Each structure stands twice: as structure tokens, then as C-alpha cells.
């Protein structure tokens, strides 16, 4: 009994004529590469980089400010660093194409759940940080970048939902 599915790529599909030989050679060459260079320039890749930058700037802004409430800002720092590490983890998964070798994990679902939980925690942390900032510029900047990262994470939730759920429901109908 086989538990893993194999994808066999051919030059001919049932929908149309055969692909040109140069396209088949370029896709075969991209499978042998260590890194996915196209992911750097993709919308999802740039969105992850923007999220990491905004989380890092928010963390640094709060870390270099005078705190008025230790528990609120330590929570903000923990949430931003955990979110940053997880986004970096998924970025590396996509860059090095690890999702192709670890097929036992549903990567779109894992990424969707990470963004869902991380965005809720980041929104709570940003609200708490904004309410306890008392107009100190570093704390306000940290909360602002937290809200920016929250908006970027919502965009990632939408795109991963679109990829994982809508694509699966379209394939199920066929």
C-alpha cells in the first residue's frame, strides 16, 4: 500500500498541445536547483519580507524605548519575535523548497493556521502596546509597526486561504 503520491510531469496535457522543449528543459532545470529564485520576486515572498521588516522595526522601537508597563511591552516583544521566527521559518521552507521533500505536512494549512493565530495575537499585542504608550515616540512607533505587520499578515491569511481552500474546493468539484 503506497501512502505517497507521485506527480509525473509530461510535455503533453489533455487540454492542449505539447509544451515546447525549451519550457520542459527550464522546468527540469529549476527542479534541480537548491533555491527557488522566483520566490524572492513573487508577491508572497515580498509580503513575507515586508512582514519580517515591520516586525523587526516594531521590536527594535519598543526595545529601545523607556517602558511604562513591563508586562504589556514584554508581551509585545514576545509576540513579535515569535511571529518573526515563524515567518522566517516558512520563508526558508519556500526558498529551499523543503515542502517538496516533507510531504507529510500540509504546508498551506500549516501556514494558514500560523497566520491566523499569529495575526490575532499580534493584533492584541499592538492594541495593548498602543493603549499603554503614553505618547512616547518609540512605543508609538512600535505599536504602529505592529499594526502594519497585522495588516500584512491579514493579506497573507487571505492569500493562503485563497490558495489552500479555494484551490482544494475547485479540485474537489472536478
Steps between C-alpha positions, in 0.01 A plus 500: 500500500650831394446807714678758288376630170738565214462771244615408152564795274452454132522739210148416387184584688147398426411867454734589217811442295841405630713760674801629309826320582658815646218531757538135599876539535467816712252337738723195534797726571309690766421174682871428540584843647548537872317832535182629343610835355151579376363498856720800587316705239153354554225689677494250788877523543504879505205500741692277741806727478281807570347322800841408638629856457197659666514253790872560547460880493211478748706278730804729485284811558345355814826348621687834481228703674430568864223268608209613708343155539733202508242227437340671200825556314660170589187334355536715187865401466427129547220504243701695242807277535299176489312624195826611337662161559201312360479721190873449446445125541232493229711728281789253520259211432396670176845623397669161534191306381490288813126457452579263211691256718281519812171400346356369827422861603227702334709815458218729378287398798791540744578844362134600510466394865824677592383823341155472658629449854799734460287782358251483787781505758679781315181708483446457875864587573485809278179623662647452848826670397314794345279545805797498739734718291421834672621691190860379529626505141680164502203319648258666259728406209520141624121475528461657155735248343313229689176614336675513161623143549145401598363638173772319304418177685132541413605523134696178545199332663289599204755376246567171681125443544455569131772251413419222748123505528373635170744290295403186691127565457553559127694174468235313699232608254692357204 
